């Protein structure tokens, strides 16, 4: 899929990482063509305080800050190298309301609460033993009336799942572990969140699952 919003997102990402090394910049600007960022953006509540779990190089928080969609943002990430890139991006763009924190365990997730919590393409990279605890840690950071946007790679169709497995094996050098979508929704219910949107999406050979949750007032 390649519509005007996808092109606009790609241009914004290119501007965010203009000073980054060419390989990273190229990968970042290609990502909107395989990840439905436009579907994530339309679910972002206006001017919320945001927490992005597994923020990587800060792409999503940078995009939201550039578009003036959030009041502030905190990125939580295990990899110190990508965190360094995120911090350089924020400093270079003058995003004083963004901060980035390193952590490797669910108990290190910033406390909040936050009006917006995001977990985008993260859970399949987490060890099986920590998947539920990280999801619940994220869910518990959602403020009353706040929103949790979860997106991850889908287990079906199988051929798409295997293409993504190969993708992550080559680029992330990691064997991934999918979580069934229905299990994630059970965890959301356990955390007291209400499902506002549940949808399967496709971008090229990549299958995605989007779940938008809210904490009742």
N, C-alpha and C positions, 0 to 999 in steps of 0.2 A: 504494500500500500504506500502510495506517495502522493499526499495531498498538500494543499498550501500550508496547513498548520505544521505538518511534518517538516517541510522545507524551512519554515520560520524557526522551529525548534533547532534544527540543524545549524542554521545561521547564528542563533544565539549561543549555542555550544561552541561553535568555532570562535566566536568573539571572546568567550570566557577563557578559552585555553590557547589563545593566539601565541602566548609566550612559552607554551609547553613544548617538550621534545616532539618531533614530528610523528613518531609512531603512536604516542599516546593521543596526540591531537587527532590523528586519522581515525583511531578506534573510537574516540569519543564522538566525533562528528558522524560516524557511520551508525552509531547505536540507535538513533531514532528510527532508522529504517527497519530494525528488527524488534524494537521494544516500543510498545504503545504509550509513549510518554504523554501524547495528547489526551489519552483517556485518563491518565493520572491527574494531569493538570486541571481538567474540568471538575474534579472532585475535591480540589483544595479549597477549604473555607477561607474567606477573605481575612487577611491581616492577622492570621493566627501565629502563635508561637509554635515553632515546628521542631520536631526531633526526627532525624533520619538515621535509622539503625542500619549499619553496614553501608555507610555513605560513600565508601570508595574515595575517589578523588574530588568529591564534593559537587559532582555534576548537577544533581537534582536540586540541592539547596542553592547552588549558584544560579541555576535557571530561574528558580522562584524569586530569588533576591533581585536578579536583573529585571524581572517583570513586575517587581513591587507587589508580589502576591502574598508575602508573609511579613510579619512584624519583626521576627527574629528567628534564628535557626541554630540548632546544635547538631553537629554530625558526630556519630559514634562509629568507630572503625577499629578493627584489630591490626591492620597492616600499617606500620609507621611510614612506609615509603609513599603509599597513596595518601596518607594523612598529610604528609609534607607537601604534596602537590595541591591538595585541597586548601591548605593554609596559604600557599603562594598565590593560588587563584583568588582567594578572598582578599588578600592584601593588595594584589595587583588591581583588582576591580574596586577597591575601596568599600568593600562590604563589611563595615564595622559591626554589624548586628549578627554576623555569623561567627561561630566558634566550633572547634573540632577537638574531640576528646578521644584518646586511645583507650581501648579496653578489650578484653578477650572473653569475659564471662558475663552471664546475665545479671549478676548482682552489681556489676560495674556500670550498667546502663544509667544515664543521668535520671535523677528522680522526677523532675517536673513538678506538677503535671503540665502537660502540653495540650494546646488546642488542636494540634495535628501531629500524629505519629505516622511515620512511613517506614515500611519494610519492603523494599523493591528488589526482587531477584537476589535475595539473601539466604532464605531458609534452606535451599537445596545445597548451599555451601557449608552449612553448619553440621557438626557431628550429630549423629542420630540421638545420642544421649542428651544433647543440649537443645534440641530443636523445640520441644514443648516449653521448656523453661525460658528460652529466649523469647518465644512468641508471647508467653504470659507476662514476662517482664515488660515487653513493649505495650501490651494491652493495658497493664496496670498504670502506665504513664499517661493514659488518655484522660484528660480532664472531663468533668461533667459537661455534657453538651458538645464535647470534642469528637474528633473523627480519627479513625485509624484506616489508612490506605495500605492494603497488602496486595502485592502482585508477585507471582512466582511462575516458574516454568511448569507446564502441564505434563502429566504422565501419559496423556493420550492426545492424538494418536501416537502409537509406538514409534513410527518412523521419525516423527518430529522430536520425540523425547530422546531418541538415539542420536540424532543430529546435534542436539544441544549437549548431550553427554560428550560427544567428540569435540565440540566447540570448547567446553570447559576443560577437557583433558589437554587440549593443545594450548589454549590461552591462559588458563588458570593453573594448569598442571595439577588438576584435582579430580578425584573420583567423587561424583556428586550423589546426593541421596534425596530423592523426591519425597514430599509429604503429600499423601492423598488429599484432595481438596475438601472432601467431606470431613476429614479429621481436623483440618484447620478450622472449619466452621464449628465443629464441636468444641474446640479450644476457645473460640471466640465466645460461644454461649457460656462456657464455664467462667470466662472472665467478666461476664455481665454486659457484653456488647451486643448491640442489635444490628442485624444485617440490613443494610440499605441498598446494596447492589451486589450481585454475584453474577459473573459473566466469564465466558470463555472467549478468547480472542486469538487471531492468527496474524502473524506478520511474516511473510515469505515462508520459510520452512520452520518457523519457530511458533510453538503453541504456548499461550499464556492463560493464566487464571487471575482474574481481578476480583478482589473482595473489598467492599467499602463498608466500614463498621462505624457505629456511633455509640457513645455512652449516654444513656438517658439522663436527663436533668434530675 
